[in-house]
Amino acid sequence: MENKTDVSLEASEEQLLYAKFLEVGMYVGLAILFITYFLYIFGIMEPYIPLSEVSHYWSQNVGDYLHEANINAGWSWVGMVGYGDFINFIGIAILAGVTIFCYIAIIPLLIRTGDMVYAVIAALEALVLILAASGLITGGH
């Protein structure tokens, strides 16, 4: 008995758009990581924790480090991007959040092609990721 299916091995328009946004976001995030890393290691931006004190914090758990260094958890890093050791979080946030933009980008295309179920799923996925990243549910990220 033969089992024939009509499966296309070509990527759909939605998949290509998602991949395009993912690729651009990955390159932007990676470029920002490199730039901010060099700003830090060459001392162009002053770090929040002086390099002479970094080794003191290595043996601590996260809670003790945050308390002793007087750093708030969650999105408080945004207010500290003026420091060389926090500016690299911008690239990390872009890399972590690029999937959200990918889902948002394909929603109009899914609606236009009549794939309402997938459009709703993509919208809900983006919403869940935004809500999780916001820290509103747990009180901090």
C-alpha positions as CSV (number, residue, x, y, z in Angstrom):
1,M,0.0,0.0,0.0
2,E,1.4,3.3,-1.1
3,N,1.1,6.3,1.2
4,K,1.4,9.5,-0.8
5,T,1.2,13.0,0.7
6,D,1.4,16.3,-1.0
7,V,4.1,17.9,1.2
8,S,6.0,20.9,0.0
9,L,9.6,21.1,1.1
10,E,9.7,24.8,0.3
11,A,9.4,27.3,3.1
12,S,6.2,29.3,3.2
13,E,6.0,33.1,2.9
14,E,5.4,33.3,6.7
15,Q,8.4,31.1,7.4
16,L,10.7,33.2,5.2
17,L,9.4,36.5,6.8
18,Y,10.0,35.0,10.3
19,A,13.5,33.9,9.3
20,K,14.3,37.3,7.8
21,F,13.3,39.1,11.0
22,L,15.2,36.5,13.1
23,E,18.3,36.9,11.0
24,V,18.3,40.7,11.1
25,G,17.6,40.7,14.9
26,M,20.4,38.2,15.5
27,Y,22.9,40.3,13.6
28,V,21.8,43.5,15.2
29,G,22.0,41.9,18.7
30,L,25.4,40.3,18.0
31,A,26.8,43.6,16.6
32,I,25.6,45.5,19.7
33,L,27.2,42.8,21.9
34,F,30.5,43.2,20.2
35,I,30.4,47.0,20.3
36,T,29.4,47.2,24.0
37,Y,32.0,44.5,24.9
38,F,34.7,46.6,23.4
39,L,33.4,49.7,25.1
40,Y,33.7,47.8,28.4
41,I,37.1,46.1,27.9
42,F,38.8,49.1,26.6
43,G,37.6,51.2,29.5
44,I,35.7,53.7,27.3
45,M,32.8,53.4,29.6
46,E,33.3,53.3,33.4
47,P,31.9,50.0,34.9
48,Y,29.5,50.0,37.8
49,I,31.7,47.4,39.6
50,P,35.3,48.4,39.3
51,L,37.5,45.7,37.7
52,S,39.6,45.5,40.9
53,E,36.5,44.4,42.8
54,V,35.0,42.0,40.3
55,S,36.7,38.9,41.7
56,H,35.1,39.7,45.1
57,Y,31.7,39.0,43.7
58,W,32.5,35.8,41.8
59,S,31.9,33.4,44.7
60,Q,28.6,34.9,45.6
61,N,25.2,33.7,44.6
62,V,23.0,36.1,42.6
63,G,20.9,37.3,45.6
64,D,24.0,38.2,47.7
65,Y,25.7,39.9,44.7
66,L,22.6,42.0,43.9
67,H,22.3,43.0,47.6
68,E,25.9,43.8,48.3
69,A,26.4,45.6,45.0
70,N,23.2,47.6,45.6
71,I,21.6,46.4,42.3
72,N,17.9,45.9,41.9
73,A,16.6,42.8,40.0
74,G,14.4,42.8,36.9
75,W,14.5,45.7,34.4
76,S,16.5,48.0,36.7
77,W,19.5,47.4,34.4
78,V,17.9,49.8,31.9
79,G,18.7,52.7,34.2
80,M,22.3,51.5,34.5
81,V,23.2,51.3,30.8
82,G,25.5,54.2,31.3
83,Y,28.0,51.8,32.9
84,G,30.3,49.6,30.9
85,D,29.3,46.4,32.6
86,F,25.5,47.0,32.0
87,I,25.4,48.4,28.5
88,N,26.0,44.9,27.1
89,F,22.5,44.0,28.4
90,I,21.1,45.9,25.4
91,G,22.4,43.2,23.0
92,I,21.3,40.4,25.3
93,A,17.8,41.9,25.4
94,I,17.6,42.2,21.7
95,L,18.7,38.6,21.2
96,A,16.2,37.4,23.8
97,G,13.4,39.5,22.4
98,V,13.8,39.0,18.7
99,T,11.3,36.1,18.6
100,I,8.6,38.5,19.8
101,F,9.2,40.7,16.8
102,C,9.2,37.7,14.5
103,Y,5.8,36.7,15.6
104,I,4.4,40.2,15.4
105,A,5.9,40.5,11.9
106,I,4.0,37.5,10.5
107,I,0.6,38.3,12.0
108,P,-0.5,40.7,9.1
109,L,0.7,38.2,6.5
110,L,-1.3,35.4,8.3
111,I,-4.4,37.6,8.4
112,R,-4.0,38.5,4.7
113,T,-3.7,34.9,3.7
114,G,-6.7,33.9,5.8
115,D,-4.9,31.8,8.3
116,M,-6.8,33.3,11.3
117,V,-6.0,30.4,13.6
118,Y,-2.3,30.8,13.1
119,A,-2.6,34.6,13.3
120,V,-4.3,34.2,16.7
121,I,-1.7,31.7,17.9
122,A,1.2,34.1,16.8
123,A,-0.5,37.0,18.5
124,L,-1.0,35.0,21.7
125,E,2.6,33.7,21.6
126,A,3.9,37.3,21.2
127,L,1.6,38.4,24.1
128,V,2.8,35.6,26.4
129,L,6.5,36.3,25.6
130,I,6.0,40.1,26.3
131,L,4.1,39.3,29.5
132,A,6.9,36.9,30.6
133,A,9.6,39.4,29.8
134,S,7.9,42.2,31.6
135,G,8.0,40.5,34.9
136,L,4.4,41.6,35.7
137,I,3.4,38.1,36.7
138,T,6.3,37.3,39.0
139,G,7.2,40.7,40.2
140,G,10.5,40.8,38.4
141,H,12.4,39.2,35.6
